[in-house]
Amino acid sequence: MIDKPKEKRQKKKSEVALQISEDRLQLLDTIHEIVNVELDNRGVTAEGNPHLENPPPRTSGSGPVRKPSRRLSLCQCIKKNLFRLS
């Protein structure tokens, strides 16, 4: 059974955590509104790629192909060194 002072402390912590969460959500809503107003002022839509002049790199097709790294993964390195110690 939980004693009364401990229940009060837990309730107070829960209330504080709830208030912090509500404050953060309100702040995020405010930031979202500010960003939307700025996008409207610039004439940019929030959908799609707003940087048409600088598109993201292509993932397939032409372009440089990366060679696989010759470095060992962390797991491979640990296994290699463990076998040396045995």
VMD Tcl script that draws the C-alpha trace (Angstrom):
set ca {
  {0.00 0.00 0.00}
  {1.33 3.44 -0.94}
  {1.39 6.01 1.85}
  {-0.32 9.38 1.46}
  {2.77 11.63 1.14}
  {4.19 9.39 -1.58}
  {0.86 9.49 -3.46}
  {0.84 13.30 -3.22}
  {4.42 13.49 -4.57}
  {3.58 11.18 -7.48}
  {0.42 13.16 -8.27}
  {2.37 16.43 -8.19}
  {5.05 14.97 -10.50}
  {2.37 13.78 -12.89}
  {0.73 17.21 -12.90}
  {4.06 18.91 -13.58}
  {4.88 16.48 -16.39}
  {1.45 17.01 -17.94}
  {1.87 20.79 -17.77}
  {5.31 20.57 -19.41}
  {3.87 18.40 -22.20}
  {1.02 20.84 -22.78}
  {3.45 23.78 -22.87}
  {5.64 21.97 -25.41}
  {2.67 21.18 -27.63}
  {1.56 24.81 -27.49}
  {5.10 25.92 -28.40}
  {5.21 23.49 -31.33}
  {1.86 24.81 -32.57}
  {3.21 28.36 -32.37}
  {6.36 27.40 -34.28}
  {4.24 25.63 -36.89}
  {2.14 28.77 -37.36}
  {5.26 30.95 -37.67}
  {6.75 28.62 -40.30}
  {3.48 28.55 -42.27}
  {3.25 32.37 -42.24}
  {6.86 32.63 -43.44}
  {6.25 30.09 -46.21}
  {3.14 31.99 -47.29}
  {5.13 35.24 -47.35}
  {7.74 33.60 -49.57}
  {5.12 31.99 -51.80}
  {6.33 28.48 -51.07}
  {4.05 25.55 -50.44}
  {4.79 23.24 -47.55}
  {4.12 20.21 -49.75}
  {6.72 18.56 -51.96}
  {10.26 19.82 -52.51}
  {10.50 23.59 -51.93}
  {14.08 23.64 -53.24}
  {13.49 22.99 -56.92}
  {16.74 24.74 -57.82}
  {18.66 22.23 -55.69}
  {17.00 18.82 -56.09}
  {18.06 15.86 -53.97}
  {20.65 13.51 -55.46}
  {19.42 10.62 -57.57}
  {19.63 7.24 -55.92}
  {19.87 5.15 -59.08}
  {20.81 5.63 -62.71}
  {23.75 7.76 -63.72}
  {26.04 9.22 -61.15}
  {28.98 8.14 -59.06}
  {28.82 4.70 -57.54}
  {30.30 4.33 -54.07}
  {32.68 1.47 -53.50}
  {32.10 -0.56 -50.38}
  {34.30 0.44 -47.47}
  {37.23 -1.80 -46.61}
  {36.95 -0.91 -42.95}
  {35.74 -3.60 -40.59}
  {32.46 -3.15 -38.83}
  {32.58 -2.81 -35.07}
  {31.26 -6.35 -34.65}
  {33.90 -7.77 -37.03}
  {36.65 -5.84 -35.25}
  {35.59 -7.15 -31.83}
  {35.42 -10.75 -33.10}
  {38.85 -10.45 -34.71}
  {40.45 -9.11 -31.53}
  {38.69 -11.64 -29.28}
  {40.10 -14.52 -31.30}
  {43.60 -13.04 -30.94}
  {43.23 -13.07 -27.15}
  {42.19 -16.73 -27.02}
}
mol new
graphics top color blue
foreach p $ca { graphics top sphere $p radius 0.5 }
foreach p [lrange $ca 0 end-1] q [lrange $ca 1 end] { graphics top cylinder $p $q radius 0.2 }
display resetview
